[in-house]
């Protein structure tokens, strides 16, 4: 009886480790695609054709050099054909996406919510880096994301339909008010991103918005204090919204419950 229990426990642990590895690798593969999205979508280029190639010499990337993270390491961070440096950000995005997918699996397990979390995290990563590069949040990501997000939330939690609709409209409305009161302080893309966040997170959007403004404010103050940015310089807010939203879907409910427990 004892050995049977031990063997069963070992089998379960091996399955858990295998699934965690699958989640990590799946995220890294998605991260590789996100690199394409971040580079091509703002330029209006196709996401599927041509295949991966060096932007300097145009030579197609060999499949074994296109393996997430490992390919970059094998190449020493340079194009195999012309030696052009490949930015470190490429493997970092792949690693970040892999880590996000792994944590989401550990939080949700093999449940429908996991697919929603994976899609949401992928959209957030793409939005954050595109906004960093171009000061835009593409409609082609956040508008379909908002529609898919609210449909998924209502399908998974139909009894809480009002919560998701109120969260999405409330978060977007809050940023809209800021944009009207402070022209240039908040863009239309931020408002649409907040709509998607609320539709996916529900009440967890409160945590996401709080963290977004907290971290964004602290970083903004630091940049001004170090004179890396001036008062009139633009600072993209999308990355902070994305960070808050990622925290919201992975730990938002726990953080909200912990906060409310302080008041009994």
Residue pairs with C-beta under 8 A, 6 or more apart in sequence:
19 105
19 110
20 102
20 105
20 106
23 101
23 102
23 104
23 105
24 98
24 99
24 101
24 102
25 98
26 98
26 101
26 118
27 97
27 98
27 99
27 100
27 101
27 102
27 118
28 68
28 69
28 94
28 95
28 97
28 98
29 68
30 97
30 101
30 118
30 122
31 68
31 93
31 94
31 95
31 96
31 97
31 98
31 125
32 66
32 68
32 94
33 47
34 93
34 97
34 122
34 125
34 126
34 129
35 90
35 93
35 94
36 47
36 52
37 47
37 126
37 130
38 93
38 126
38 129
38 130
38 133
39 55
40 46
40 47
41 47
41 126
41 130
41 138
41 140
41 141
42 130
42 133
42 134
42 136
42 138
50 60
51 60
51 61
52 60
52 61
52 66
53 59
53 60
53 61
54 61
54 79
54 81
54 82
54 84
55 84
56 79
56 82
56 84
57 79
57 81
57 82
57 84
59 79
59 80
59 81
59 82
61 71
62 80
64 71
64 74
65 71
65 74
65 75
65 80
68 91
68 94
68 98
69 91
69 94
69 95
72 86
72 90
72 91
73 91
75 86
77 85
77 86
77 88
78 84
78 85
78 86
79 85
79 86
89 129
93 125
93 129
96 125
97 121
97 122
97 125
100 121
100 125
100 246
100 250
101 118
101 121
103 250
104 114
104 117
104 118
104 121
104 249
104 250
105 114
107 117
107 250
107 251
108 114
108 117
112 152
112 156
113 156
116 149
116 152
116 153
116 156
116 200
117 249
117 250
119 145
119 148
120 145
120 149
120 200
120 245
120 249
121 246
121 249
123 141
123 142
123 145
123 196
124 242
124 245
124 246
125 242
126 141
127 137
127 138
127 141
127 142
127 193
127 238
127 242
128 238
128 239
128 242
128 243
129 239
130 136
130 137
130 138
130 141
130 238
131 137
131 189
131 236
131 237
131 238
131 239
132 236
132 238
132 239
135 187
135 234
135 236
136 189
137 187
137 189
137 190
137 192
137 193
137 238
138 189
139 189
139 192
142 189
142 192
142 193
142 195
142 196
143 192
145 196
145 200
146 168
146 192
146 195
146 196
146 199
149 196
149 199
149 200
150 164
150 165
150 168
150 199
150 200
152 200
153 160
153 164
153 199
153 200
153 202
154 161
154 164
157 163
157 164
157 202
160 202
163 202
163 203
164 198
164 199
164 200
164 202
165 199
166 198
167 198
167 199
167 201
167 202
167 203
167 204
167 205
168 194
168 195
168 196
168 197
168 198
168 199
168 205
169 195
169 198
170 198
170 205
171 194
171 195
171 197
171 198
171 205
171 208
171 209
172 191
172 192
172 194
172 195
172 198
174 194
174 209
175 186
175 190
175 191
175 194
176 186
176 191
178 185
178 186
179 185
179 186
179 187
179 188
179 190
179 191
186 237
187 237
189 238
190 237
190 238
190 241
193 238
193 241
193 242
193 245
194 205
194 209
194 241
197 205
197 208
197 209
197 241
197 244
197 245
197 248
198 205
200 245
200 249
201 207
201 208
201 245
201 248
201 249
201 252
203 252
203 253
203 256
204 248
204 249
204 252
204 253
204 256
205 245
205 248
205 252
206 252
206 256
207 244
207 247
207 248
207 251
207 252
207 255
207 256
208 241
208 244
208 245
208 247
208 248
208 252
209 244
210 244
211 243
211 244
211 247
211 248
212 237
212 240
212 241
212 243
212 244
212 245
213 240
215 240
215 243
215 244
216 235
216 237
216 240
219 235
219 240
220 229
220 235
223 229
223 235
224 230
224 231
229 235
247 255
